[in-house]
Amino acid sequence: MPVDTAPATGFADRDPALRPLLDRVLGAEDRARIEPLLTELGTLAADEIDRQATVADASPPKLRGYTPDGERVDAIEYHPAHDRLAHFAYERFALAAMSHRSGVHGWPSRVPHTVKYALSYLYVQAEFGMACPLSMTDSAARILRLFDPERYADEIAALSSTDPEHRATGAMFMTEKQGGTDVGLTETVATDHGTHWTLTGRKWFASNPGADVVLTLARVPGQGEGTRGLGMFLMPRTRPDGSRNTIRIDRLKDKLGSRSIASGEVTLDAAHATPVGDLSRGFRQMAEMLNVSRLSNAMRSAALMRRAVRESVDHTRERRVFGVPLFDQPLMRMTLLPMILDAEAAIALVLESAARLDDADAGDVEARELVRVLTPLAKHTVCKRARTVTGEAMEIRGGDGYIEDRVHPRLLRDAHLGSIWEGSSNVIALDVLRCMRSRKAHRALAGTYTDRLVDLPLPAAKHLVVRWAEVSARGDRLLGAPHDEQQMLIGRYADELSRTVMATLLVEQASHTPDDGRALLVAHTWLSLLTAPETLPRTALDRLAALADGGDVPLSAAQEALNV
């Protein structure tokens, strides 16, 4: 069995960005409550969770279709390492429960999304796969709370339970063979029987197919074509009489990554189901589930980047080439610097999106509009960049990084998943374009972040105000182009929006801690490279150890790094 030696220090303690960012985005009471959890989960993630994840990845689940007597059971059997990972995620740290019930970890109300994503980010640095059913369980409870809370009170309670005897997991079955991206091609048909409905069709890629609670879309007769004709339904694993529902798992997918959890092809053979919310708004309700799942994808990719950076920094410090540590080699420093910056900017964007989601859930209409575009932007840019960062980490490790004894192959495999699940990068970019067309989302971003910059006492803030005006005008020109050209250009423009938001957040962070030269150096270096990619960031390269580990940087040196 491959074994990767984890560092003795916890992942939270070795992350120079996480705690300072939380100091800014959380109130004092929430910040105090999360601190012991950061330490505990960060330590476990660097030790037992990481070890169990290695075993679970090498021991994927298996489908047991029938009993020895020939009775169909469609049971998925997991390795004990998977069950231990589930214990930490669902029970010990309540990552699926905390957004839906009060009292978790001492919070008097529901735990903020920022806290949930910060803790999940630590967990995922060790175990990526479990975060998929975890996210769907969390999202399923959210959708039922939003759109049908009275009918599904028992299901919400089970999905948000931390009791191993009563907790349930959730899933979202959307993809069909003929219509992945084009959900309007869904062929699964719903039939009304008065007291319940039945669903008949086939789902081609169903993650967590053995879930207790499945949300899915099906065509409602007489409701119309395309997405208008789709209603949302809940399919339980067992019918009300206790018998097994007719959700047949035809086979499990042999996936490149995320191997610790199951994904499969599923046939719905007149499966028992009940409607969720307004059947005429099924697709819109599912879109809400998709949007929060996409933010989870971005969080997971940020976690993979942080783990990849940590592995690379550790290796280059230990490895000597021609008598000099790799970390001190000029070209290696130039390779590590953007990885370090990308990891820090990624978690800043995730926490910002989570904070705006908290505001939106509290009734802030402007925040709801903002998070609608921040989420696809985060997924588009962070997930795509994670593929590069994890690939660089493998190359930095060399031949050993290509061998399954190390964590690098798992990081690389899992990183590619982020850009595919819940919509590929092109699908997500087109979603950003829809937000721009219907909501002028690029202007909303420019207005919001310009307002947050204008009073900051940093020269970088003034440069960013000018940049936001330019980026907003560029978005207007994009919308004025022919529709095919809009689609051609939107991927590049989405990244530009994302990176300008990230620059704003890093400058805000530096302003929040005016005596922190490291935060100012990060912000100045990011902005300089964003504005002039050919810049040689000498100050940052000279202070790479402080950027990698945290540490003191003279303010005078950080101020010199601004080159725009």
Order of alpha helices (4+ residues) and beta strands (2+ residues): alpha-alpha-alpha-beta-beta-alpha-alpha-alpha-alpha-beta-beta-beta-beta-beta-beta-beta-alpha-beta-beta-alpha-alpha-alpha-alpha-alpha-alpha-alpha-alpha-alpha-alpha-alpha
